[in-house]
Amino acid sequence: MMSTSYTRLKWNLVLIILGLSLVPLFALGYVIHAEFKQTYEEKLTSNLKLMVSNRRDAIDMFLNERVVQLRMLADMHSFAEMTDQAYLDAVFEVIHETSRSFIDVGVIGHDGRHEAYSGPFDLKEVNYKDESWFHQVMLKGLYISDVFMGFRNFPHFIIAVKRQEAGKTWILRATIDSDVFISLVRNVRTGKYGDAYIVNDKNQLQTPSRFGGKVLSKASIPDHKGGRDIEILEWSDGSSTFLAGTTPLANTDWRLVILENPEEGLSPLMRTKSLIYTLLGVCALVIFLGAYVTVSSVVAKLKASDRERAAMDAAVMQSSKMASLGKLAAGVAHEVNNPLSIIRESAGWIRDILNDGELGESKAVDELQEALADIDRHVERARKVTHRMLGFARRMEPLNEDVDLNMLANQTVAFLENETRHRNIQVDCRLDQELPLITTDSNQVQQVILNLLENAIDAIGENGAITVTTRVEGDMVAMDIADSGEGISRENLSKVFDPFFTTKPTGEGTGLGLSIVYSTLSKIGGTINVHSEQGLGTTFTVRLPFACPHFPGCKEEA
């Protein structure tokens, strides 16, 4: 019970220290990470917005340059010149040298007929009067088409400008190289998982998507307001979440879309986050270990202090009891000795009468002699018992003196002779006859031996054996008291010297006997060890120095 209380106290203190240390630490770590994440996300959004703006301006500039080139050609050359095939081929060769983005160029009349054409395809006889782009350019004067298949049967888009000349209307039309335009769109550093593409107002891809979306296929794009400003949105394609930047392009119905995977962009933050978590974990571990070691040390000292105080209280109580018992024993011994003296004197008087022969020779005289011998034997036995009681009573005061450990062992065993005989316990004393005297307090040593023998008797119960052995070990004498009891379990072995620890049923033990033994031996410079195996019994080994050091309770003779 006491051990459980100390364990609970230790963990409560550890948890309190951890709470007071780790809660502010983790709160600080969370605030730092949240602030850093917010700043980094704002920077990521700002960089994406700048990337979208720069790419939009580059695409708009590319298209505007192509428009300006076509308008200059239309304004600088007449319809007659441009419908001359050789002249048109020469013009196309010049602009093709300066700009590789044009695939072909053609002149269309007001009726949609292809008047002249310079390029790799055979489109001279094609009539465009039914094409939507033809009507758009005739209406607006400038038209940049969506990507379409057309008569070429491959995806492309055109730029067409209208020219009014001498009351006649004609159109200069050019096809833009898709590869050049696509490379312009894709030339964005979007990372490993990012993407960049253009869609029209019907959400059809005008340039291919990096991850499998083909031109003219339907594209999934983030919901946007449709205004002229750049929008930054969070968007998911079902498997990943992206940060999307979108903006419209000038003079077209197109919208530029650039996607970035925020996890990729936030990878430095993730590394920082992992570093923060690692540092917090290391700090938490260091704090835990420090708290655990410190608290364990404090609780161990508290436990030792409580054990010492309890042992001292128990020793004082035991000393008081033993003093009272000594006085009682002395009184009983004196009271018993007086009648014993009278009985012995009376038996001697009767023996004298029988020896004088006044009663003659008879069978009754012999019987009386035998009865007197029995009386003498039992009186002597009673005298030895009272002598031991008086010796026990005289040793109540602590005294530093020469002590024969073998003699103390024999006296204590004799003192418990009746109890061991009643329980059928054999006591075997294997004492070293060459054992030197030691200087110590015989009363306290005898109390130690008495407690250990009583503990051994309780461990055996009935029908067993106790072995008492003495020997010399270096500059100390040792005594083993071994019993044939059930032994002590491993989990209880480390607790046997704790105050109030007992394995006996409630009411049959105080748990102070071994604690008093441990405290008493500590005071007189001795030690005690225990070895036990369940089912094989227990051995307590007491070691005492030849001379008792100046410990409290070890008083030298004056």
C-alpha positions in Angstrom: 0.0 0.0 0.0 2.8 2.4 0.9 4.7 1.5 -2.2 1.6 2.2 -4.3 1.3 5.6 -2.6 4.9 6.6 -3.4 4.4 5.4 -7.0 1.3 7.5 -7.4 3.0 10.5 -5.8 6.0 10.1 -8.2 3.8 10.0 -11.3 1.6 12.9 -10.1 4.6 15.1 -9.7 6.0 14.0 -13.0 2.7 14.8 -14.7 2.5 18.2 -13.0 6.1 19.1 -14.1 5.3 17.9 -17.7 2.1 19.9 -17.8 3.8 23.1 -16.6 6.7 22.6 -19.0 5.2 21.0 -22.1 1.9 22.9 -22.4 3.7 26.3 -22.9 6.4 24.7 -25.0 3.9 23.1 -27.4 1.7 26.2 -27.4 4.8 28.3 -28.4 5.7 25.7 -31.1 2.1 25.8 -32.5 2.1 29.6 -32.6 5.5 29.7 -34.3 4.4 27.1 -36.9 1.0 28.9 -37.5 2.7 32.2 -38.1 5.4 30.8 -40.3 2.8 28.8 -42.3 0.6 31.9 -42.8 3.6 34.0 -43.9 4.8 31.3 -46.3 1.3 30.7 -47.8 0.9 34.4 -48.4 4.3 34.4 -50.1 3.3 31.3 -52.2 0.0 33.1 -53.2 1.9 36.3 -54.1 4.4 34.3 -56.2 1.7 32.5 -58.0 -0.2 35.7 -58.7 3.1 37.2 -60.1 3.7 34.1 -62.2 0.1 34.3 -63.7 0.5 38.0 -64.4 3.9 37.6 -66.1 2.7 34.7 -68.2 -0.5 36.5 -69.2 1.5 39.5 -70.3 3.9 37.3 -72.3 1.0 35.6 -74.1 -0.8 38.9 -74.7 2.3 40.4 -76.1 2.9 37.4 -78.4 -0.6 37.6 -79.8 -0.5 41.4 -80.1 2.8 41.2 -82.0 1.2 38.8 -84.4 -1.8 41.1 -84.8 0.5 44.1 -85.4 2.5 42.2 -87.9 -0.6 41.2 -89.9 -2.0 44.7 -89.8 1.2 46.2 -91.0 1.3 43.8 -93.9 -2.3 44.6 -94.8 -1.7 48.3 -94.6 1.6 48.4 -96.4 0.5 46.2 -99.4 -2.4 46.5 -101.7 -4.9 43.7 -102.5 -3.5 43.4 -106.0 0.0 42.9 -104.6 -1.0 40.4 -102.0 -3.0 38.4 -104.5 0.1 38.0 -106.6 1.3 34.5 -105.7 5.0 35.3 -106.2 4.7 38.6 -104.2 2.8 36.9 -101.4 5.4 34.1 -101.2 8.1 36.7 -100.9 6.3 38.5 -98.2 5.6 35.3 -96.3 9.3 34.3 -96.5 10.3 37.6 -95.0 7.9 37.4 -92.1 8.6 33.7 -91.6 12.3 34.5 -91.2 11.6 37.2 -88.6 9.0 35.2 -86.8 8.8 31.4 -86.8 5.4 31.5 -85.3 3.5 31.7 -88.6 2.7 28.5 -90.5 1.0 30.1 -93.5 -0.7 33.3 -94.7 -3.7 33.8 -97.0 -5.7 36.5 -98.6 -9.5 36.1 -98.5 -11.9 38.2 -100.5 -15.2 39.7 -99.3 -17.0 36.6 -100.7 -15.0 34.2 -98.6 -12.9 32.8 -101.5 -9.3 32.2 -101.0 -7.7 34.6 -103.4 -4.1 33.8 -102.6 -2.3 31.4 -100.2 1.3 30.9 -99.2 2.0 27.8 -97.0 2.5 24.1 -96.8 -1.2 23.2 -97.5 -3.3 23.2 -100.7 -6.0 25.7 -99.5 -6.2 28.1 -102.5 -9.6 26.9 -103.7 -11.2 26.8 -100.2 -14.1 29.1 -99.6 -14.6 30.3 -96.0 -17.9 32.2 -96.4 -19.7 29.6 -94.1 -17.0 29.6 -91.4 -17.8 31.4 -88.1 -14.5 33.1 -87.9 -15.1 34.7 -91.4 -18.2 36.4 -90.2 -16.5 37.5 -86.9 -13.6 39.2 -88.7 -15.9 40.9 -91.2 -18.0 42.2 -88.3 -15.2 43.2 -85.8 -12.2 43.8 -88.1 -10.0 41.6 -85.9 -10.4 38.0 -84.9 -8.3 35.5 -82.9 -10.0 32.2 -83.2 -10.3 29.3 -80.8 -8.3 26.3 -81.6 -10.2 24.2 -84.2 -9.6 21.3 -86.7 -10.7 23.1 -89.9 -9.8 21.9 -93.4 -6.3 20.9 -92.2 -7.8 18.4 -89.9 -5.4 19.1 -87.0 -5.8 21.6 -84.1 -4.7 25.1 -84.9 -5.9 28.7 -84.5 -5.8 31.7 -86.7 -5.4 35.5 -86.5 -7.4 37.5 -89.2 -7.5 41.2 -89.8 -9.8 43.1 -92.2 -8.7 45.8 -94.7 -10.8 48.3 -96.5 -9.3 49.4 -99.8 -11.0 51.5 -102.5 -14.4 50.4 -101.4 -13.4 46.8 -101.4 -13.0 44.6 -98.2 -10.5 41.8 -98.0 -9.0 39.8 -95.1 -5.4 38.9 -94.3 -5.4 35.6 -92.4 -2.4 33.7 -90.8 -2.2 30.4 -89.0 -0.1 30.4 -85.8 2.3 27.5 -85.1 0.7 25.6 -82.2 4.0 24.2 -80.9 5.4 27.7 -80.5 2.3 28.8 -78.7 2.1 25.7 -76.5 5.8 26.1 -75.5 5.1 29.7 -74.6 2.2 28.6 -72.3 4.2 25.7 -70.7 7.3 27.7 -70.2 6.3 28.2 -66.5 8.1 26.8 -63.6 5.2 25.0 -61.9 7.2 22.3 -60.2 6.8 18.6 -60.5 3.1 18.4 -60.0 2.0 21.8 -61.4 0.3 22.6 -64.7 -0.4 25.5 -67.1 -2.9 25.6 -69.9 -5.5 27.8 -71.7 -9.2 27.2 -72.0 -11.9 29.0 -74.0 -15.3 30.1 -72.8 -16.7 26.6 -73.3 -14.0 25.1 -71.0 -12.3 23.4 -74.0 -8.5 23.1 -73.8 -6.7 25.4 -76.2 -3.4 24.0 -75.2 -2.8 20.5 -73.9 -2.7 19.8 -70.2 0.5 18.4 -68.7 -1.3 15.4 -67.2 -3.2 14.0 -70.2 -5.7 16.6 -71.2 -5.8 16.8 -75.0 -6.5 19.9 -77.0 -10.3 20.5 -77.6 -11.1 18.1 -74.7 -13.2 19.3 -71.8 -11.2 20.7 -68.9 -12.1 20.9 -65.3 -11.1 24.3 -64.0 -11.7 26.1 -60.7 -14.9 28.1 -60.3 -14.0 31.7 -60.9 -15.8 35.0 -61.0 -15.0 35.6 -64.7 -13.7 39.2 -64.2 -10.6 40.7 -65.6 -8.6 40.4 -62.4 -6.3 37.6 -61.4 -8.0 35.1 -59.0 -6.1 32.7 -56.7 -8.3 29.8 -55.6 -8.0 26.4 -54.0 -9.2 23.7 -56.3 -9.2 19.9 -56.2 -9.3 17.4 -59.0 -10.5 14.6 -56.7 -7.1 13.2 -55.9 -5.0 16.3 -55.2 -5.6 19.8 -53.9 -4.1 22.6 -56.0 -3.6 26.4 -55.6 -4.9 27.8 -58.9 -4.3 31.1 -60.5 -6.6 32.2 -63.4 -6.9 35.3 -65.5 -8.5 36.2 -68.9 -6.4 37.0 -72.0 -6.8 40.1 -74.0 -8.7 40.1 -77.4 -9.8 36.5 -76.9 -12.3 34.4 -75.0 -9.5 32.5 -73.5 -8.5 32.1 -69.9 -5.0 31.2 -68.6 -4.9 28.7 -65.8 -1.8 27.9 -63.8 -1.9 25.2 -61.1 0.6 24.6 -58.3 0.6 21.8 -55.7 0.8 23.7 -52.4 2.5 20.7 -50.7 5.3 21.0 -53.2 5.5 24.7 -52.7 5.3 24.3 -49.0 8.0 21.6 -48.9 10.4 23.9 -47.1 7.7 24.6 -44.6 7.1 20.9 -44.2 10.8 20.4 -43.5 10.7 23.2 -41.0 7.6 21.7 -39.5 9.3 18.3 -39.2 12.3 20.0 -37.6 10.1 21.9 -35.1 8.3 18.6 -34.2 11.6 16.8 -33.8 12.9 19.6 -31.6 9.7 19.6 -29.6 9.9 15.8 -29.3 13.5 16.0 -28.1 12.7 18.8 -25.7 9.7 16.8 -24.4 11.9 13.7 -23.9 14.6 15.6 -22.1 12.0 17.3 -19.9 10.4 14.0 -19.2 13.6 12.2 -18.4 14.8 15.2 -16.2 11.5 15.3 -14.4 11.4 11.5 -13.9 15.0 11.3 -12.6 14.5 14.3 -10.3 11.2 13.3 -9.0 12.4 9.7 -8.5 15.3 11.0 -6.5 13.1 13.2 -4.4 10.5 10.5 -3.8 13.3 8.0 -3.0 14.7 10.4 -0.4 11.2 11.0 0.9 10.6 7.3 1.1 13.9 6.7 2.9 13.0 9.5 5.3 9.6 8.1 6.0 11.0 4.6 6.4 13.6 5.9 8.8 11.1 8.0 10.8 8.6 5.0 10.9 11.5 2.7 12.0 12.5 5.2 14.7 8.9 5.5 15.9 8.6 1.7 15.8 11.9 1.3 17.6 10.9 3.8 20.3 7.6 2.0 20.7 9.4 -1.4 20.7 12.0 -0.1 23.2 9.3 1.1 25.5 7.5 -2.3 25.2 10.8 -4.1 25.8 11.6 -2.0 28.8 8.2 -2.7 30.2 8.6 -6.4 29.4 12.1 -6.4 31.0 10.7 -4.9 34.2 7.9 -7.4 34.1 10.3 -10.3 33.4 12.5 -9.1 36.3 9.6 -9.0 38.7 8.3 -12.4 37.6 11.8 -13.9 37.9 12.2 -12.6 41.4 8.8 -13.7 42.4 9.4 -17.1 41.0 12.9 -17.5 42.4 11.6 -17.1 46.1 9.2 -20.1 46.0 11.8 -22.0 44.0 14.4 -21.4 46.8 11.9 -22.6 49.4 11.0 -25.7 47.4 14.7 -26.5 46.9 15.4 -26.1 50.6 12.4 -28.2 51.6 13.5 -30.9 49.2 17.0 -30.8 50.7 15.5 -31.1 54.2 13.4 -34.1 53.2 16.4 -35.7 51.6 18.4 -35.2 54.8 15.7 -37.0 56.8 15.6 -39.9 54.3 19.4 -40.1 54.4 19.4 -40.3 58.3 17.6 -43.7 58.0 15.0 -42.8 60.6 12.2 -44.1 58.3 14.0 -47.4 57.8 14.3 -49.3 54.6 11.0 -49.4 52.6 9.8 -49.1 49.1 8.2 -45.7 49.9 11.7 -44.3 50.7 12.9 -45.1 47.3 9.9 -43.6 45.7 10.4 -40.4 47.8 14.1 -40.2 46.7 13.0 -40.4 43.0 10.3 -37.7 43.6 13.0 -35.5 45.2 15.2 -36.0 42.2 12.4 -34.9 39.9 11.8 -31.9 42.1 15.5 -30.9 41.9 15.5 -31.3 38.1 12.4 -29.2 37.5 13.6 -26.5 40.0 16.9 -26.3 38.2 15.0 -26.0 34.9 12.8 -23.2 36.3 15.9 -21.5 37.7 17.6 -21.4 34.3 14.4 -19.9 32.8 14.3 -17.2 35.4 18.0 -16.6 35.0 17.5 -16.0 31.3 14.6 -13.7 32.1 16.8 -11.7 34.5 19.6 -11.6 31.9 17.1 -10.3 29.3 15.9 -7.7 31.7 19.4 -6.4 32.6 20.2 -5.8 28.8 17.5 -3.2 28.2 19.9 -0.2 28.4 22.2 0.3 25.3 25.8 -0.5 26.0 28.9 -0.8 23.8 30.7 -3.9 25.1 32.5 -7.1 24.0 29.9 -9.5 22.7 30.1 -13.2 21.9 27.7 -13.6 18.9 27.6 -17.4 19.4 26.4 -16.9 23.0 23.7 -14.4 21.9 22.5 -16.9 19.3 22.3 -19.7 21.8 20.5 -17.6 24.4 18.0 -16.4 21.9 17.4 -19.9 20.5 16.9 -21.1 24.0 14.5 -18.3 24.8 12.3 -19.5 21.9 12.7 -23.2 22.7 9.2 -23.8 23.9 7.6 -22.2 20.8 9.8 -24.1 18.4 9.1 -27.4 20.2 5.4 -26.7 20.2 5.5 -26.1 16.4 7.8 -29.1 15.7 10.5 -26.8 14.3 14.1 -28.1 14.5 16.7 -25.4 15.1 20.2 -26.3 14.0 23.0 -24.0 15.3 26.2 -24.3 13.2 28.4 -21.8 15.1 32.0 -21.1 14.3 33.8 -21.8 17.6 36.7 -19.7 16.6 34.4 -16.6 16.1 36.1 -13.6 17.7 34.3 -11.2 20.1 32.9 -8.0 18.6 32.4 -4.7 20.2 28.8 -3.6 19.9 25.5 -3.2 21.7 24.5 -6.8 22.7 20.9 -5.8 23.5 20.3 -4.5 19.9 22.1 -7.5 18.3 20.0 -9.9 20.4 16.8 -8.0 19.4 17.9 -8.4 15.7 18.4 -12.2 16.2 15.1 -12.5 18.1 13.2 -10.7 15.3 14.8 -12.8 12.6 14.1 -16.0 14.4 10.5 -15.0 15.1 10.1 -14.1 11.4 11.5 -17.5 10.4 9.1 -19.3 12.8 6.2 -17.4 11.3 7.3 -18.2 7.8 7.5 -21.9 8.5 4.3 -22.2 10.6 4.7 -25.9 11.6 7.0 -28.8 10.8 10.2 -27.2 9.5 13.7 -26.3 10.2 15.8 -23.3 11.0 19.5 -23.1 10.5 21.7 -20.6 12.4 25.3 -20.2 11.1 28.1 -17.9 12.1 31.4 -17.3 10.4 34.1 -14.6 9.8 34.1 -12.6 6.6 37.1 -10.4 6.3 36.9 -7.7 9.0 33.3 -8.6 9.8 31.4 -11.5 11.4 28.4 -12.9 9.6 25.3 -14.8 10.7 22.9 -16.7 8.4 19.4 -17.4 9.6 17.8 -19.8 7.1 14.3 -21.2 7.2 12.5 -23.9 5.2 9.3 -21.8 4.7 7.5 -21.0 1.4 10.0 -18.2 0.5 9.3 -14.7 -0.7 8.1 -13.7 -4.2 10.4 -11.6 -6.4 8.0 -8.6 -6.5 7.9 -8.6 -2.7 11.6 -9.2 -2.1 12.6 -5.6 -2.6 9.9 -4.4 -0.1 10.6 -6.7 2.9 12.5 -3.9 4.8 9.8 -1.2 4.1 7.9 -0.1 7.1 4.5 -1.6 7.5 5.0 -4.1 4.6 3.8 -7.5 5.5 2.5 -10.6 3.7 0.6 -11.8 6.8 -3.2 -11.6 7.0 -4.6 -8.5 8.5 -4.3 -8.4 12.2 -1.4 -10.9 12.4 1.5 -8.6 11.7 2.5 -4.9 11.9 5.1 -5.0 9.1 7.7 -3.4 11.5 9.9 -6.4 12.5 12.3 -6.4 9.5 12.1 -2.6 9.2 13.3 -2.4 12.9 16.1 -5.0 12.1 17.3 -2.9 9.1 17.2 0.3 11.1 19.0 -1.2 14.1 21.8 -2.7 12.1 22.3 0.6 10.2 22.8 2.3 13.6 25.4 -0.1 14.8 27.3 -0.3 11.5 25.9 -3.6 10.3 24.2 -4.8 7.1 21.5 -7.3 6.2 20.8 -9.1 3.0 18.0 -11.5 2.0 18.0 -14.4 -0.5 14.8 -16.3 -1.2 13.3 -18.7 -3.7 9.7 -19.6 -3.6 9.3 -23.1 -2.3 12.9 -23.4 -1.1 12.9 -21.0 1.9 14.6 -17.7 2.8 18.0 -16.8 4.2 18.8 -13.5 6.0 22.5 -12.7 6.3 23.6 -10.2 9.0 27.1 -8.8 9.0 28.6 -6.9 11.9 32.0 -5.2 12.2 34.5 -6.2 14.8 34.2 -2.8 16.4 31.0 -0.8 16.4 31.5 2.7 14.9 30.2 5.8 16.6 26.6 5.5 15.3 23.7 6.9 17.3 22.6 4.2 19.8 26.1 2.8 20.0 27.4 4.2 23.3 30.9 3.4 24.6 31.4 2.4 28.2 32.6 5.1 30.5 
